[in-house]
Amino acid sequence: MRDELSMIKYQVSCAETHLARADREYAYYKNGHPYAGMNDKDDHYLKSQKAYAAAKKCAEKALELLRRTPDGDLERRARAILDKCNRNK
């Protein structure tokens, strides 16, 4: 049980990290911000979509684990990440 809770926390934390990266890359795409070594705006868009997909995957895995070990706060955070990922397709 304790190991599962640690794994859930890890998955939610990873999802939040990927989501922050996705939001940053999407902002670069939207605002035309050049990033070192990336001159094409489409590269930022592709990186943001990959990061959103990774965040969604981690959040889904966390929710799957939460079915066996419920935790209200972690579930709320994971569902918020999934909602944001689903809106940014």
C-alpha positions, 0 to 999 in steps of 0.5 A: 500500500505504501509503495503504491501511494509512492508510485501514485505520487511519482506519476502525478508529479511526473504528469505535472512536470510534463504539463508545465513543459507542454504549456511552456512549449505551447506558449513558445509556439503561440508567441513565436519565441525562438528557442536555442536550436529551434527556429521553426514554430512547428517544432515547438508545437510538436514538442508541446503535443508530445509533452501533453501526451506524456502528461496524459499517460502519467495521469491516467496511470496515476488514476488507475493506481488510485482505484486501488488506493484512493487519495482525494488530493492526488485524484483531483490533481490527476483529473485536472491534468487530464482535463487540461490535456484533453482541451489542448489537442 
